[in-house]
Amino acid sequence: MTDITPDAQPAGQPVPQPVYVMAPVAPPVAVKAGNTEAILAFIFGLISLFGVGSIIAIVLGSISRSKSREAKQQPLGLATAGLVLGWIGVIAVAIFIIAVATKGPDQTCYDYFGAPTAC
């Protein structure tokens, strides 16, 4: 006689496989679509060079803010930031142009041998 323990399977019988139960998964969350104009306004505001990026940032920021008002959403921070950075870029370019325009002629005098001297 053979000893049959509860863990032993009779010969020729398949070994039962463990049962795997999946954990419950949360339903997908609805993601609110971003405002492309606001993102672009912020990016152009950051990289505004020579006034061109600044003007684009101002235009896109204004469009984005008006769209958010029409949709009765809160004003978007990126649109406002792009608008502000755009105006800062325009002011910086204006100051640079004024500084270059009002520099005046070079006031260096030269002596007989070509060396700079005080006038």
C-alpha positions as a printed NumPy array, in Angstrom:
array([[  0.   ,   0.   ,   0.   ],
       [  1.166,   3.482,  -0.807],
       [  0.713,   6.535,   1.279],
       [ -1.327,   9.229,  -0.438],
       [ -0.889,  12.625,   1.059],
       [ -3.307,  15.454,   0.305],
       [ -0.62 ,  17.219,  -1.766],
       [  0.083,  14.256,  -4.009],
       [ -1.717,  13.938,  -7.367],
       [ -2.691,  10.574,  -8.765],
       [ -0.674,   9.59 , -11.825],
       [ -2.013,  10.82 , -15.146],
       [ -3.989,  13.706, -13.678],
       [ -3.098,  17.277, -14.729],
       [ -1.614,  19.509, -12.119],
       [ -4.049,  22.333, -11.266],
       [ -2.761,  25.779, -12.214],
       [ -2.978,  28.68 ,  -9.781],
       [ -5.77 ,  31.163, -10.441],
       [ -4.686,  34.744, -10.98 ],
       [ -7.128,  37.528, -10.209],
       [ -6.542,  40.991, -11.655],
       [ -6.789,  43.925,  -9.33 ],
       [ -9.557,  46.374, -10.196],
       [ -8.407,  49.154, -12.504],
       [ -9.611,  52.721, -12.224],
       [-11.562,  53.977, -15.237],
       [ -9.658,  56.334, -17.539],
       [ -9.745,  59.937, -16.458],
       [-10.996,  62.455, -18.967],
       [ -8.115,  64.789, -19.749],
       [ -9.007,  68.344, -20.604],
       [ -7.491,  69.306, -23.926],
       [ -4.765,  71.914, -23.627],
       [ -4.879,  75.225, -25.39 ],
       [ -2.275,  75.069, -28.142],
       [ -2.183,  78.834, -28.594],
       [ -1.392,  79.318, -24.901],
       [  1.495,  76.864, -25.045],
       [  2.892,  78.43 , -28.216],
       [  2.527,  81.924, -26.753],
       [  4.569,  80.88 , -23.741],
       [  7.256,  79.231, -25.884],
       [  7.572,  82.234, -28.208],
       [  7.625,  84.515, -25.179],
       [ 10.571,  82.579, -23.778],
       [ 12.562,  82.553, -26.984],
       [ 11.616,  85.991, -28.229],
       [ 14.588,  87.315, -30.144],
       [ 14.763,  90.612, -31.993],
       [ 11.075,  91.316, -31.472],
       [  9.753,  88.68 , -33.903],
       [  9.039,  86.07 , -31.231],
       [  7.632,  88.771, -29.004],
       [  5.007,  89.819, -31.514],
       [  3.985,  86.2  , -32.121],
       [  3.746,  85.638, -28.353],
       [  1.527,  88.693, -27.941],
       [ -0.782,  87.65 , -30.772],
       [ -1.099,  84.022, -29.644],
       [ -1.511,  85.003, -25.99 ],
       [ -4.319,  87.39 , -26.874],
       [ -6.069,  84.785, -29.049],
       [ -5.769,  82.174, -26.308],
       [ -7.157,  84.463, -23.631],
       [-10.12 ,  85.458, -25.79 ],
       [-10.878,  81.79 , -26.577],
       [-10.804,  80.939, -22.875],
       [-13.208,  83.815, -22.146],
       [-15.609,  82.633, -24.863],
       [-15.546,  79.097, -23.452],
       [-16.104,  80.564, -19.967],
       [-12.932,  78.948, -18.64 ],
       [-10.497,  80.39 , -16.165],
       [ -7.82 ,  82.527, -17.834],
       [ -4.919,  80.312, -18.676],
       [ -1.623,  80.953, -16.952],
       [  0.465,  80.043, -19.98 ],
       [ -1.419,  82.491, -22.183],
       [ -0.931,  85.277, -19.654],
       [  2.75 ,  84.394, -19.206],
       [  3.287,  84.382, -22.974],
       [  1.543,  87.735, -23.269],
       [  3.673,  89.278, -20.503],
       [  6.925,  87.821, -21.861],
       [  6.011,  89.071, -25.325],
       [  5.522,  92.627, -24.056],
       [  8.779,  92.418, -22.092],
       [ 10.543,  91.375, -25.308],
       [  9.005,  94.284, -27.246],
       [ 10.071,  96.747, -24.538],
       [ 13.597,  95.28 , -24.454],
       [ 13.944,  95.63 , -28.225],
       [ 12.627,  99.211, -28.075],
       [ 15.158, 100.103, -25.354],
       [ 17.941,  98.525, -27.415],
       [ 16.962, 100.48 , -30.54 ],
       [ 16.771, 103.742, -28.583],
       [ 20.149, 103.064, -26.962],
       [ 21.796, 102.395, -30.325],
       [ 20.142, 105.392, -31.988],
       [ 21.134, 107.863, -29.257],
       [ 24.702, 106.69 , -28.802],
       [ 26.135, 109.559, -30.796],
       [ 29.41 , 109.772, -32.662],
       [ 32.64 , 108.379, -31.311],
       [ 34.45 , 111.104, -29.306],
       [ 37.975, 109.732, -29.615],
       [ 40.707, 112.08 , -30.825],
       [ 43.979, 110.969, -32.377],
       [ 47.401, 112.581, -32.233],
       [ 49.895, 112.995, -35.067],
       [ 51.087, 109.374, -34.78 ],
       [ 47.548, 107.877, -34.714],
       [ 47.425, 107.149, -30.988],
       [ 44.132, 107.964, -29.202],
       [ 44.294, 111.015, -26.921],
       [ 41.889, 113.065, -24.822],
       [ 39.996, 115.666, -26.825]])
